[in-house]
């Protein structure tokens, strides 16, 4: 399993941050749409409930025609929330016949735009201005102005002074509402963009602080741990020259110490490269299943008796690395907390071949030595590695007073989680 290049990882993290910001902006927009739907539906239902009887009684219109045309005209505002072309078409298709059927009413009633029709027309204009580009609201405003002029001419209906005033009110009121709606839409969009920019800035600030903290940790590791490991390596390597006459067993012990410290130092350099985010991070192969026997052998040199049962199965690189770290941590804990104990390392595949089971068990401590303190982060790290692969880690004491760590890791590509 190939690991992405550090530069690519940073780009992926940036893309994920932008995606999260887009989702946040989308959530805000969805909430605004829900509120708009609610307000428009309530207003449309109210106008329908008032407009139907007013059109039927005040303008002496057949109730069925008044009901159907009023409902169509009020539905235009609801349709305009989602489909601007449907809202525009329904508004014009209903307004024209409403002007026709109300043209023979008593002159005391407003015409060519009855009050409820005028208000519904303005509501649809407002919805188009708030939800869609400006030209949709402008188109409906222009259609209303044309209906005001052309309908009376087509019906040979002479407009009174009140009719002219009615048309002027419609044109001016709907035009003002359209302008206000367009300005409100631009204002809302600017607020959303500003909030998105602020969130992006906050995310970048957090990312910068994270990088600064990682660099600080890297410096501390380099100054403290890496330096100490280098000193141990040099001292163990040069012990035979600085202390002539050492017994062969003692020389072998120093060689084992030098080998272990060199391995730890190499891994430390890789960790420092990752923490610093260098594009030239070490490309040496990571430890895997094939390195566990060597790890067991080097641990035996510390005086602990280990029984090892391995497997020749081929597993993904990440699974092998996690298994290696689990064995490394369990044996380190046995050395620190159970001096004089014996350990058993068992690596097996399940019967179906889908999982690798790594089980490390140590007996109760044989001596009452003071245990070496640790950071209590090793097992947490093993759990995090296993969880990232979809595996599980089980730890706990054994009946004889020892301790057991069991890690189950999926080994087939289909079982591994997507990156």
Secondary structure, DSSP 8 states (H G I E B T S, - for coil): -----HHHHHHHHHHHHHHHHHHHHHHHHHHHHHHHHHHHHHHHHHHHHHHHHIIIIITT--HHHHHHHHHHHHHHHHHHHH-HHHHHHHHHHHHHHHHHHTTTS-TTS--SS-HHHHHHHHHHHHHHHHHS-HHHHHHHHHHHHHHHHHHHHHTT----HHHHHHHHHHHHHHHHHHHHHHHHHHHHHHHHHHHHHHHHHHHHHHHHHHHHHHHHHHHHIIIIIIHHHHHHHHHHHTHHHHSTT--HHHHHHHHHHHHHHHHHHHHHHHHHHHHHT-TT--------GGGHHHHHHHHHTTT-EEEEE-------HHHHHHHHHHHHHHHHHHHHHSTT-EEEEEEEE-TTSSEEEEEEEE---SS--------S-HHHHHHHHHHHTT-EEEEEE-TTS-EEEEEEEE-STTTS---
